[in-house]
Amino acid sequence: MKFAIPTYQGKLCPHFGHCEAFAIIEVDEKGTIVSETYIEPPPHAPGVIPRWLKEKGVDKVIAAGMGPRAQMFFSEMGIEVIIGAVGEDPKDIVNAYLKGTLVTGPNVCEH
């Protein structure tokens, strides 16, 4: 399973479309993180990032905030989106999700 976490300076970015990099975190069948890579996204435009992440093999996106149109694009790509995530370190966020302890709040995206 592959997760994508939008980041700024290595920490969770409030809005996925304005991040400087995505942490791509791969988890094995036992729920253990096996890799963490940071990659710069393509320019932000409707539908581009969801398609790009699908090409990278991402199954789930965990974000603090995301607009409804982006959520629709991810849904169409078969990528699950978890919104309102609270935290900083991408590995900690994924581990919390896997343990069922991820804290989420409101979607911090305002559009």
Contact map, one row per residue, 1 for C-alpha under 8 A:
111000000000000000000000011110000000000000000000000000000111000000000000000000000000000000000000000000000000000
111100000000000000000001111000000000000000000000000000001111000000000000000000000000000000000000000000000000000
111110000000000000000011110000000000000000000000000000000111110000000000000000000000000000000100000000000000000
011111000000000000000111100000000000000000000000000010000101110000000000000000000000000000000000000000000000000
001111100001000100000111100000000000000000000000000000000000111000000000000000000000000001000000000000000000000
000111110001101110111110000000000000000000000000000000000000011000000000000000000000000000000000000000000000000
000011111111100100111110000000000000000000000000000000000000000000000000000000000000000001000000000000000000000
000001111111100000111000000000000000000000000000000000000000000000000000000000000000000000000000000000000000000
000000111110000000010000000000000000000000000000000000000000000000000000000000000000000000000000000000000000000
000000111111000000000010000000000000000000000000000000000000000000000000000000000000000011000000000000000000000
000000111111100000000000000000000000000000000000000000000000000000000000000000000000000111000000000000000000000
000011110111110000000000000000000000000000000000000000000000001100000000000000000000001111000000000000000000000
000001110011111101100000000000000000000000000000000000000000001100000000000000000000000000000000000000000000000
000000000001111100000000000000000000000000000000000000000000001110000000000000000000000000000000000000000001100
000001000000111111100000000000000000000000000000000000000000001111000000000000000000000000000000000000000001100
000011100000111111100000000000000000000000000000000000000000001111000000000000000000000000000000000000000000000
000001000000001111100000000000000000000000010000100000000000000001000000000000000000000000000000000000000000000
000000000000101111110000000000000000000000010000000000000000000000000000000000000000000000000000000000000000000
000001110000101111111100000000000000000000000000000000000000000000000000000000000000000000000000000000000000000
000001111000000001111100000000000000000110000000000000000000000000000000000000000000000000000000000000000000000
000001110000000000111110000000000000011110000000000000000000000000000000000000000000000000000000000000000000000
000111100000000000111111000000000000111110000000000000000000000000000000000000000000000000000000000000000000000
001111100100000000001111100000000001111000000000000000000000000000000000000000000000000001000000000000000000000
011110000000000000000111110000000011111000000000000000000100000000000000000000000000000000000000000000000000000
011110000000000000000011111000001111100000000000000000000000000000000000000000000000000000100100000000000000000
111000000000000000000001111100001111000000000000000000000000000000000000000000000000000000000000000000000000000
110000000000000000000000111111111110000000000000000000000000000000000000000000000000000000000000000000000000000
100000000000000000000000011111111100000000000000000000000000000000000000000000000000000000000000000000000000000
100000000000000000000000001111110000000000000000000000000000000000000000000000000000000000000000000000000000000
000000000000000000000000001111110000000000000000000000000000000000000000000000000000000000000000000000000000000
000000000000000000000000001111111000000000000000000000000000000000000000000000000000000000000000010000000000000
000000000000000000000000001111111100000000000000000000000000000000000000000000000000000000000000000000000000000
000000000000000000000000111100111111000000000000000000000000000000000000000000000000000000100000000000000000000
000000000000000000000000111100011111000000000000000000000000000000000000000000000000000000000000000000000000000
000000000000000000000001111000001111100000000000000000000000000000000000000000000000000000000000000000000000000
000000000000000000000011110000001111110000000000000000000000000000000000000000000000000000100000000000000000000
000000000000000000000111100000000011111000000000000000000000000000000000000000000000000000000000000000000000000
000000000000000000001111000000000001111100000000000000000000000000000000000000000000000000000000000000000000000
000000000000000000001111000000000000111110000000000000000000000000000000000000000000000000000000000000000000000
000000000000000000011100000000000000011111000000000000000000000000000000000000000000000000000000000000000000000
000000000000000000011100000000000000001111110000100000000000000000000000000000000000000000000000000000000000000
000000000000000000000000000000000000000111110001100100000000000000000000000000000000000000000000000000000000000
000000000000000000000000000000000000000011111001000000000000000000000000000000000000000000000000000000000000000
000000000000000011000000000000000000000011111101100000000000000000000000000000000000000000000000000000000000000
000000000000000000000000000000000000000000111111100000000000000000000000000000000000000000000000000000000000000
000000000000000000000000000000000000000000011111100000000000000000001100000000000000000000000000000000000000000
000000000000000000000000000000000000000000001111111000000000000000000100100000000000000000000000000000000000000
000000000000000000000000000000000000000001111111111100000000000000000000000000000000000000000000000000000000000
000000000000000010000000000000000000000011011111111110000000000000000000000000000000000000000000000000000000000
000000000000000000000000000000000000000000000011111111000000000000000100110010000000000000000000000000000000000
000000000000000000000000000000000000000000000011111111100000000000000000010010000000000000000000000000000000000
000000000000000000000000000000000000000001000001111111110000000000000000000000000000000000000000000000000000000
000100000000000000000000000000000000000000000000111111111100000000000000000000000000000000000000000000000000000
000000000000000000000000000000000000000000000000011111111110000000000000000010100000000000000000000000000000000
000000000000000000000000000000000000000000000000001111111100000000000000000000000000000000000000000000000000000
000000000000000000000000000000000000000000000000000111111100000000000000000000000000000000000000000000000000000
010000000000000000000000000000000000000000000000000011111110000000000000000000000000000000000000000000000000000
111100000000000000000001000000000000000000000000000011111111100000000000000000100000000000000000000000000000000
111000000000000000000000000000000000000000000000000001001111100000000000000001110000000000000000000000000000000
111100000000000000000000000000000000000000000000000000000111110000000000000000111100000000000000000000000000000
001110000000000000000000000000000000000000000000000000000111111000000000000000111100000000000000000000000000000
001111000000000000000000000000000000000000000000000000000001111100000000000000001110100000000000000000000000000
000011000001111100000000000000000000000000000000000000000000111111000000000000001111100000000000000000000000000
000000000001111100000000000000000000000000000000000000000000011111000000000000000011110000000000000000000011100
000000000000011100000000000000000000000000000000000000000000001111100000000000000011100000000000000000000011100
000000000000001110000000000000000000000000000000000000000000001111110110000000000010000000000000000000000011100
000000000000000000000000000000000000000000000000000000000000000011111110000000000000000000000000000000000000111
000000000000000000000000000000000000000000000000000000000000000001111111000000000000000000000000000000000000001
000000000000000000000000000000000000000000000100000000000000000000111111100000000000000000000000000000000000000
000000000000000000000000000000000000000000000110010000000000000001111111110000000000000000000000000000000000000
000000000000000000000000000000000000000000000000000000000000000001111111111000001000000000000000000000000000000
000000000000000000000000000000000000000000000000000000000000000000011111111100000000000000000000000000000000000
000000000000000000000000000000000000000000000010010000000000000000001111111110000000000000000000000000000000000
000000000000000000000000000000000000000000000000011000000000000000000111111111111000000000000000000000000000000
000000000000000000000000000000000000000000000000000000000000000000000011111111111000000000000000000000000000000
000000000000000000000000000000000000000000000000000000000000000000000001111111100000000000000000000000000000000
000000000000000000000000000000000000000000000000011001000000000000000000111111100000000000000000000000000000000
000000000000000000000000000000000000000000000000000000000010000000000000011111110000000000000000000000000000000
000000000000000000000000000000000000000000000000000001000111100000000000011111111000000000000000000000000000000
000000000000000000000000000000000000000000000000000000000011100000000000011001111100000000000000000000000000000
000000000000000000000000000000000000000000000000000000000001111000000010011000111110000000000000000000000000000
000000000000000000000000000000000000000000000000000000000001111000000000000000011111100000000000000000000000000
000000000000000000000000000000000000000000000000000000000000011111000000000000001111100000000000000000011110000
000000000000000000000000000000000000000000000000000000000000001110000000000000000111110000000000000000011111000
000000000000000000000000000000000000000000000000000000000000011110000000000000000111111000001000000001111000000
000000000000000000000000000000000000000000000000000000000000000100000000000000000001111100001000000001111000000
000000000001000000000000000000000000000000000000000000000000000000000000000000000000111111011000000000100000000
000000000011000000000000000000000000000000000000000000000000000000000000000000000000011111011000000000000000000
000000000111000000000000000000000000000000000000000000000000000000000000000000000000001111111000000000000000000
000010100111000000000010000000000000000000000000000000000000000000000000000000000000001111111100000000000000000
000000000000000000000000100000001001000000000000000000000000000000000000000000000000000011111110000000000000000
000000000000000000000000000000000000000000000000000000000000000000000000000000000000001111111111000000000000000
000000000000000000000000000000000000000000000000000000000000000000000000000000000000111111111111100001000000000
001000000000000000000000100000000000000000000000000000000000000000000000000000000000000001111111110000000000000
000000000000000000000000000000000000000000000000000000000000000000000000000000000000000000111111111000000000000
000000000000000000000000000000000000000000000000000000000000000000000000000000000000000000011111111111100000000
000000000000000000000000000000000000000000000000000000000000000000000000000000000000000000001111111111000000000
000000000000000000000000000000100000000000000000000000000000000000000000000000000000000000000111111110000000000
000000000000000000000000000000000000000000000000000000000000000000000000000000000000000000000011111111000000000
000000000000000000000000000000000000000000000000000000000000000000000000000000000000000000000001111111000000000
000000000000000000000000000000000000000000000000000000000000000000000000000000000000000000000001111111100000000
000000000000000000000000000000000000000000000000000000000000000000000000000000000000110000001001101111110000000
000000000000000000000000000000000000000000000000000000000000000000000000000000000000111000000001000011111000000
000000000000000000000000000000000000000000000000000000000000000000000000000000000011110000000000000001111100000
000000000000000000000000000000000000000000000000000000000000000000000000000000000011110000000000000000111110000
000000000000000000000000000000000000000000000000000000000000000000000000000000000011000000000000000000011111000
000000000000000000000000000000000000000000000000000000000000000111000000000000000011000000000000000000001111110
000000000000011000000000000000000000000000000000000000000000000111000000000000000001000000000000000000000111110
000000000000011000000000000000000000000000000000000000000000000111100000000000000000000000000000000000000011111
000000000000000000000000000000000000000000000000000000000000000000100000000000000000000000000000000000000011111
000000000000000000000000000000000000000000000000000000000000000000110000000000000000000000000000000000000000111
